[in-house]
Each structure stands twice: as structure tokens, then as C-alpha cells.
Amino acid sequence: MTQNPEFAEKDLSRDAFLCGRLHLWQPIKGYRAATDPVLLAAACPAAAGQSVLDMGCGAGAAALCLAARVPGVRLAGLELQPAYAALARRNAAGNGIEMQVEEGDLAHMPRPLRREFDHVIANPPYYPAGGTPSPIAARARALQVDTPLGDWVQAAARRLAPGGWLTLICGADGLPAVLAAMGTKLGSASVLPLQPREGRAALRILLRARKGGKGAFRLLAPLVLHQGPAHDGDRESYTPAANAVLREGADLNAAFSGI
């Protein structure tokens, strides 16, 4: 029996994350979670008992990876596309994790999510809206910028409790817009560049910022993801630090502490 009106069972795959600690249903053709949501989850400093809102949760990868590492977090998700929201609910139930998933737009937050959270995590779309869209409508909508990055940051700030943390992953070229949108509501920002290889420019960044934070801005030493100067066949060739996060479920707290 098909549980999702837009994704037939034959169009889905069930994929392992964190070396099989988590299994997620995803569309075979469409937006599929890769490393970004796993890195995002690893960067969130949530503790058991704290509440987390995943804005744009997709099929639930980031929130559920976080729950696999930190049992006892209280999860909520916002997702624009009903098909992905249904997958997020299915994935949460299938992994024995409780997660409230609401359908809606961050510009018009569903009423059940109009409350304060200890943490907000977000992996906003990062491809320019003017580029060539994916022929798969759901994937294009998940990846291409429709809502400006600044709007994501401001929506997160509205949902955070005083002292709460925003954790966000985006393209490195989006950092100026993110910092500008923080205004006076968010501070104590730390940025972790994600460097594909030694000697390569960082293409993505992870950011932590605190509501009401007064600490100085910090640009941290980069996390290098792959070993060697170039892609080596079919091997992922992750560095030990990246492998610990992407395969073993480690967090990035030491990286954000500058250790």
C-alpha cells in the first residue's frame, strides 16, 4: 500500500545513513539527502530534552540524524512539499523516533510551530533560481533558491527562544547574506568552512549563531572532507575527521570550539 500520494513505492529507495544506524525512504528520482544534512546534524549542539525545529526538513534526514546521535531531543519539522513531509513522518516512525512534521511555508509558519525552540536547523536551497532547473519538479523546488537566505535566518530567529541556537549549512557565497540578516537578534556567530580537499576553496559553510549572543564573530579552521589532491575512482576517500561524522555519527563540537 502506498503511504505517500506523490511517491509510489516503486519510485522510492530505502537508504542507510550513519553506517546503518538510520534508514530513510527517499525518491529514486528527486531530491536525495547526501552529506549536507548529516553535517548539519553533527553541527547542532542540542542536548537531550531540548527542542529542535528543522526548517525545510525534506524527508527528515538532518533531524533524524541528530536524534540518532542525541536520543531524547524533541523534534519538529517544517516542509513545503507534502510528498516530502509524508516521507519525513514515515521515516521518523520507521526509525522509532518521534517527530512532529507540519506542511507549510516559512514565511507563513503553521500555527502548531509558532512557539519557541531551543534550536533551529536549516539546509536552505542553494542553486540560483535563474539557473537550469532539474526536470524533476520536486528536486528543482528543493534545490533552487526561491526564498532568500536572509528570510530563512529571520524566520529562524523568530522561532528561537532567548539563548537558542541557529545551525545552518549553505554555499560559501551565501555567507554575506546570512550575516547581514542576523542583525541584532543573532550573535556569537561561528563559521566552519567545508573544504572539499586540502588546497581547495571551501564551497559550503556551517554556521552557528545564538539568539541574543554578544560574542565576537569567529572564522574557524576548515573541515577537510576528502583525502588526496583529486577524486580517486569510486572511493569516497573521506578524511578521518569527515568519516567520523558521516559514517560514525560523531559531532562537530570540537571543531566549533576551535580544538
C-alpha positions in Angstrom: 0.0 0.0 0.0 1.4 3.4 -1.0 1.7 5.7 2.0 2.6 8.8 0.0 0.2 10.1 -2.7 3.0 11.6 -4.8 5.8 8.9 -4.4 4.7 5.4 -5.4 6.6 2.6 -3.6 8.4 1.7 -6.9 9.8 5.2 -7.0 11.4 5.0 -3.6 14.6 3.6 -2.2 15.4 2.8 1.5 18.9 4.1 2.2 21.3 3.6 5.1 22.8 6.6 6.9 25.4 6.6 9.7 26.6 3.1 8.9 23.1 1.7 9.1 22.1 3.4 12.4 19.4 5.1 10.4 17.4 4.1 7.3 15.4 6.6 5.2 13.0 6.3 2.4 13.9 8.7 -0.4 12.7 9.2 -4.0 14.9 7.5 -6.6 14.5 10.5 -8.8 14.2 13.8 -6.9 16.0 15.5 -4.1 18.1 12.9 -2.2 19.9 13.6 1.0 23.7 13.4 0.8 26.3 14.8 3.1 24.8 18.2 3.9 22.1 17.1 6.3 24.5 14.7 8.1 27.0 17.5 8.6 24.2 19.9 9.7 23.0 17.4 12.3 26.6 17.0 13.6 27.0 20.7 14.0 23.8 21.3 16.1 24.7 21.5 19.8 21.4 20.1 21.0 21.2 18.1 24.2 18.6 15.5 25.3 15.3 17.2 26.3 15.8 20.2 24.1 13.5 21.1 21.3 14.7 21.4 17.7 12.9 22.8 14.6 14.2 21.6 11.2 13.1 24.3 8.7 12.7 22.7 5.3 13.2 19.2 6.6 12.7 17.3 3.4 12.5 13.6 4.1 13.8 14.2 7.6 17.5 13.4 7.2 19.0 16.1 9.3 16.6 15.9 12.2 16.7 12.1 12.3 20.5 12.0 12.1 20.5 14.4 15.1 18.1 12.2 17.0 20.3 9.1 16.2 23.2 10.9 17.9 21.2 12.6 20.7 18.4 10.4 21.9 15.7 12.4 23.7 15.7 15.6 21.6 12.2 16.8 20.8 11.9 17.2 17.0 9.6 19.3 14.8 9.9 19.8 11.1 8.6 22.3 8.6 8.3 21.2 4.9 6.8 23.0 1.9 6.2 19.9 -0.3 3.6 17.5 1.0 5.2 14.4 -0.5 8.4 15.1 1.4 6.6 15.9 4.6 4.9 12.5 4.3 8.2 10.8 3.8 9.6 12.6 6.9 6.7 11.3 9.0 7.2 7.8 7.6 11.0 7.9 8.2 10.6 9.1 11.8 8.1 6.3 12.5 10.2 3.7 10.8 13.2 4.6 12.9 11.3 4.7 16.2 11.8 8.5 16.5 9.1 10.9 17.5 8.9 13.9 15.1 6.1 16.4 14.5 6.1 17.4 10.8 4.0 20.3 9.6 3.4 21.3 5.9 3.8 25.0 5.1 6.0 27.9 4.1 8.5 29.6 6.5 7.0 32.9 5.5 3.6 31.7 6.9 4.6 29.4 9.7 2.0 26.9 10.5 0.3 27.7 13.8 1.5 24.5 15.6 5.1 25.6 15.0 4.6 29.2 16.3 6.4 28.6 19.5 9.9 28.9 20.8 12.6 26.3 20.2 16.0 25.7 21.8 17.5 25.0 18.3 16.6 25.7 14.7 18.5 23.9 12.0 18.3 24.6 8.2 19.7 23.5 4.9 18.2 26.1 2.5 18.2 25.6 -1.3 21.5 26.8 -2.7 21.2 26.8 -6.6 20.4 30.2 -8.1 16.8 30.5 -9.2 17.9 31.7 -12.7 19.9 28.5 -13.4 18.7 25.5 -15.4 16.2 23.7 -13.1 16.1 20.0 -12.6 13.5 18.3 -14.9 12.1 16.7 -11.8 9.9 19.3 -10.2 10.2 18.2 -6.6 14.0 18.2 -6.9 14.1 21.6 -8.5 12.0 23.0 -5.8 14.2 21.5 -3.1 17.4 22.8 -4.5 16.8 26.1 -6.3 16.7 29.3 -4.3 13.1 30.7 -4.2 13.2 32.3 -0.7 16.2 34.5 0.0 18.7 33.2 2.6 18.0 36.3 4.7 14.4 35.2 5.1 15.5 31.8 6.4 17.7 33.4 9.0 15.0 35.9 10.1 12.3 33.1 10.3 14.7 31.1 12.4 15.3 34.0 14.8 11.6 34.4 15.3 11.3 30.7 16.3 14.3 30.6 18.7 14.0 31.0 22.4 16.3 33.6 24.0 19.8 32.0 24.1 18.7 29.4 21.4 21.0 28.4 18.6 20.6 28.6 14.8 22.7 26.0 12.9 22.7 26.4 9.2 24.5 24.9 6.2 24.8 26.8 2.9 27.0 27.7 0.0 30.1 29.8 0.9 28.8 32.6 -1.4 25.7 32.9 0.8 27.6 33.8 4.0 27.4 37.6 3.5 23.6 37.4 3.2 23.3 35.2 6.3 25.5 37.5 8.4 23.6 40.6 7.2 20.2 39.0 8.1 21.3 38.3 11.6 21.0 41.9 12.6 20.9 42.5 16.3 18.8 39.4 17.1 21.6 36.8 16.5 25.2 37.0 17.5 28.2 34.9 18.7 28.4 33.5 15.2 31.0 30.8 14.3 31.6 29.7 10.8 33.2 26.4 9.9 34.3 26.3 6.2 33.8 22.9 4.5 36.8 22.3 2.3 36.5 19.5 -0.3 40.3 18.9 -0.3 43.4 20.4 1.1 44.3 23.5 -1.0 40.8 23.8 -2.5 38.4 26.7 -1.8 35.6 26.0 0.6 32.3 25.7 -1.3 30.0 25.3 1.7 30.0 26.6 5.3 28.4 25.6 8.6 27.2 28.4 10.8 26.2 28.5 14.4 24.7 31.7 15.9 22.9 32.4 19.1 19.8 34.5 19.8 20.9 37.4 21.9 24.6 36.3 21.6 27.2 39.0 22.2 30.4 37.1 21.4 32.8 38.1 18.6 32.5 36.6 15.1 34.8 33.5 14.7 36.0 32.1 11.4 37.2 28.6 12.3 39.8 26.3 10.7 38.2 24.4 7.9 36.9 20.8 8.0 38.6 19.0 5.1 36.2 16.3 3.7 38.3 14.2 1.2 41.9 13.0 1.2 44.3 13.4 -1.7 44.6 16.1 -4.4 41.8 14.7 -6.6 38.9 12.2 -6.9 40.3 8.7 -6.8 38.0 6.4 -8.7 34.8 5.3 -7.0 36.2 5.6 -3.4 34.9 8.3 -1.2 38.3 8.8 0.4 37.0 10.8 3.4 39.4 12.2 5.9 39.3 10.6 9.4 37.5 13.7 10.7 34.9 13.6 8.0 34.5 9.8 8.2 33.8 10.1 12.0 30.9 12.5 11.3 29.5 10.9 8.1 29.8 7.3 9.0 30.2 7.0 12.8 27.8 9.7 13.9 30.4 12.0 15.7 29.5 15.6 16.4 31.4 18.7 15.4 31.5 20.3 18.8 35.3 20.2 19.0 35.6 21.9 15.6 33.3 24.7 16.7 35.3 25.0 19.9 38.5 25.5 17.9 40.1 22.4 19.3 
